[in-house]
Amino acid sequence: MRINELIKALKDAGCSILRHGSRHDLWFSPLTNRNFAVPRHSSKELPTGTEKSIRKQAGI
C-alpha cells in the first residue's frame, strides 16, 4: 500500500494531522485517542509491518 492511500483511509476514519515534520507527520485518532507518526514520502510503498502498526494505532 502506498502512503497516500493510507492517508486517505486515515482521513475517512476521522483522523487529523496535528503537525508536519520534515520526515513524518504527527496524526491524531479520535477512535483510540492517540497520536501516531506517518512517513511523509507519499509516492513510496509502505512496509507491511509499518502499515499494520499505523492502522492499529489509528483504530482502523
ABEGO torsion letter per residue (X at the ends): XBAAAAAAAAAAAGBBBABBBAABBBBBBAAAGBBBBBBABAABBBBAAAAAAAAAAAGX
